[in-house]
Amino acid sequence: MAEIEAATFGGGCFWCTEAVFSELRGVESVTSGYAGGHVANPTYEQVCTKTTGHAEVIQITFDPDEVSYEDLLEIFFQTHDPTTKDRQGNDVGPQYRSAIFYHSQAQKEAAEAFIAKLNDTGAFPAKIVTEVTEINNYYPAENYHQEYLANNPSNPYCAMVVRPKVDKFRKQFGEKLK
């Protein structure tokens, strides 16, 4: 039995990415948070000022015997736009950047190879701008951000942005759901 591993991804608003990865078989937990910045223990309000250097991220704990890191990368790249710098749809700012914060050399190599393959095959209409950076900090977001879609299904942002992403994910990756 493999040890549980961690993966940390920034793919825009963490409400969207958390909702997607929470449904994936082999994922033990998904926690919304902040990473990559220079302010210790930032608040959501501080991160929204665009001055902390942090990205909105999710930290995933997963069983690599059930879901591989490469599977996580595939889903990560299929559920956000990795070609726009500091932007996902109408969400604009460095906190919404596309980012992979690797936890090991193997994760770094896998992420870089995956990006190279996507760029080489022209999988996206533009070059991928996802940053690949060693995890140097991670701070869980406030409790009200955790399991946001499940706890706020009638929120307009959830109805217009989060729910359609989750529905697309379910359709595309149905065989990988819990």
C-alpha positions as CSV (number, residue, x, y, z in Angstrom):
1,M,0.0,0.0,0.0
2,A,1.4,3.4,-1.0
3,E,1.6,6.3,1.4
4,I,-0.9,9.1,1.0
5,E,0.6,12.0,-1.0
6,A,-0.2,15.7,-1.3
7,A,-0.7,17.8,-4.4
8,T,-1.2,21.5,-4.5
9,F,-2.8,23.2,-7.5
10,G,-4.0,26.8,-8.3
11,G,-6.5,26.8,-11.1
12,G,-8.5,30.0,-10.5
13,C,-11.1,30.2,-7.8
14,F,-10.6,27.5,-5.2
15,W,-14.4,27.0,-5.0
16,C,-14.4,25.5,-8.5
17,T,-11.3,23.3,-8.1
18,E,-12.2,22.0,-4.7
19,A,-15.6,20.9,-5.9
20,V,-14.1,19.0,-8.9
21,F,-11.4,17.1,-7.0
22,S,-13.6,16.3,-4.0
23,E,-15.5,13.9,-6.2
24,L,-12.5,12.0,-7.5
25,R,-11.9,8.4,-6.5
26,G,-8.7,8.1,-4.5
27,V,-8.8,11.6,-3.2
28,E,-8.8,11.6,0.6
29,S,-9.3,15.3,1.2
30,V,-9.3,18.6,-0.6
31,T,-8.7,21.8,1.3
32,S,-8.9,25.3,-0.1
33,G,-6.1,27.6,0.8
34,Y,-3.3,30.0,-0.2
35,A,0.2,29.3,-1.4
36,G,3.2,30.9,-3.1
37,G,3.2,34.3,-1.4
38,H,5.2,36.2,1.1
39,V,2.6,37.0,3.8
40,A,2.2,34.5,6.6
41,N,-1.3,33.3,7.5
42,P,-3.1,35.6,5.0
43,T,-6.8,36.2,5.0
44,Y,-9.0,36.1,2.0
45,E,-9.3,39.8,2.1
46,Q,-5.5,40.2,2.1
47,V,-5.1,37.8,-0.9
48,C,-7.8,39.8,-2.8
49,T,-5.7,42.9,-2.6
50,K,-3.3,41.2,-5.0
51,T,-0.3,42.2,-2.9
52,T,0.4,39.0,-0.9
53,G,1.9,37.0,-3.8
54,H,-0.5,34.1,-2.9
55,A,-2.6,32.1,-5.3
56,E,-5.9,30.6,-4.4
57,V,-5.1,26.9,-4.3
58,I,-6.4,23.5,-3.3
59,Q,-4.3,21.0,-1.4
60,I,-5.3,17.4,-2.2
61,T,-4.3,14.4,-0.2
62,F,-4.6,11.3,-2.4
63,D,-3.8,7.6,-2.5
64,P,-1.5,7.0,-5.5
65,D,-2.7,3.4,-5.6
66,E,-6.1,4.6,-6.6
67,V,-5.4,7.8,-8.5
68,S,-2.0,8.8,-10.0
69,Y,-0.4,12.2,-9.9
70,E,-0.6,12.1,-13.7
71,D,-4.4,11.6,-13.4
72,L,-4.6,14.6,-11.1
73,L,-2.6,16.6,-13.7
74,E,-4.9,15.6,-16.5
75,I,-8.0,16.7,-14.6
76,F,-6.3,19.9,-13.5
77,F,-5.5,20.9,-17.1
78,Q,-9.0,19.9,-18.3
79,T,-10.9,21.9,-15.7
80,H,-9.3,25.3,-16.1
81,D,-7.6,27.5,-18.7
82,P,-3.9,27.2,-18.3
83,T,-3.1,29.7,-21.1
84,T,-4.2,32.9,-19.4
85,K,-1.9,34.6,-17.0
86,D,-3.5,35.7,-13.7
87,R,-7.0,35.0,-15.0
88,Q,-9.8,32.5,-15.1
89,G,-12.8,33.8,-16.8
90,N,-14.0,36.9,-15.1
91,D,-11.7,36.3,-12.1
92,V,-8.6,38.5,-12.6
93,G,-5.5,38.9,-10.5
94,P,-2.4,37.0,-9.5
95,Q,-4.4,35.0,-6.9
96,Y,-6.2,33.3,-9.8
97,R,-3.0,32.2,-11.6
98,S,-2.5,28.7,-13.0
99,A,0.0,27.1,-10.7
100,I,1.4,23.7,-9.7
101,F,3.2,23.7,-6.3
102,Y,5.1,20.4,-6.4
103,H,6.0,18.4,-3.2
104,S,8.7,16.3,-4.7
105,Q,11.2,16.1,-7.6
106,A,9.0,13.4,-9.1
107,Q,6.0,15.7,-9.1
108,K,8.1,18.5,-10.6
109,E,9.3,16.3,-13.4
110,A,5.8,14.9,-14.1
111,A,4.3,18.4,-14.2
112,E,7.0,19.7,-16.6
113,A,6.7,16.7,-18.8
114,F,2.9,16.9,-18.9
115,I,3.0,20.6,-19.8
116,A,5.6,19.9,-22.5
117,K,3.4,17.2,-24.0
118,L,0.3,19.5,-24.0
119,N,2.3,22.3,-25.7
120,D,3.9,19.9,-28.2
121,T,0.5,18.4,-29.2
122,G,-1.2,21.7,-29.5
123,A,-3.8,20.7,-26.9
124,F,-4.6,24.3,-26.2
125,P,-4.9,27.2,-28.7
126,A,-2.1,29.1,-26.9
127,K,1.0,28.3,-24.9
128,I,0.5,27.1,-21.3
129,V,1.5,29.7,-18.7
130,T,1.1,27.4,-15.6
131,E,3.9,28.1,-13.2
132,V,5.6,25.0,-11.7
133,T,7.1,26.0,-8.3
134,E,8.2,24.1,-5.2
135,I,5.7,24.4,-2.4
136,N,7.2,26.8,0.1
137,N,4.2,27.5,2.2
138,Y,0.5,26.7,2.4
139,Y,-2.2,28.2,4.5
140,P,-5.7,26.8,4.7
141,A,-8.4,29.3,3.8
142,E,-11.1,30.3,6.3
143,N,-13.7,27.7,7.2
144,Y,-16.4,29.4,5.2
145,H,-14.4,28.7,2.0
146,Q,-14.2,24.9,2.6
147,E,-16.7,22.7,0.7
148,Y,-18.2,25.9,-0.6
149,L,-20.4,24.5,-3.3
150,A,-21.9,21.8,-1.0
151,N,-22.6,24.5,1.6
152,N,-23.8,27.2,-0.7
153,P,-25.5,25.6,-3.7
154,S,-27.8,28.6,-4.3
155,N,-25.0,31.1,-4.4
156,P,-25.2,32.8,-7.8
157,Y,-21.5,32.3,-8.5
158,C,-21.9,28.6,-7.7
159,A,-24.9,28.3,-10.0
160,M,-23.3,30.2,-12.9
161,V,-19.6,29.2,-12.7
162,V,-18.9,26.3,-10.2
163,R,-21.8,24.0,-11.0
164,P,-21.2,24.0,-14.8
165,K,-17.5,23.1,-14.2
166,V,-18.5,20.3,-11.9
167,D,-21.1,19.0,-14.4
168,K,-18.5,19.1,-17.2
169,F,-16.0,17.2,-15.1
170,R,-18.6,14.5,-14.2
171,K,-19.4,14.0,-17.8
172,Q,-15.8,13.9,-18.9
173,F,-14.4,11.8,-16.1
174,G,-17.4,9.8,-14.9
175,E,-15.4,6.6,-14.6
176,K,-13.1,8.2,-12.1
177,L,-15.7,9.4,-9.7
178,K,-16.2,8.1,-6.1
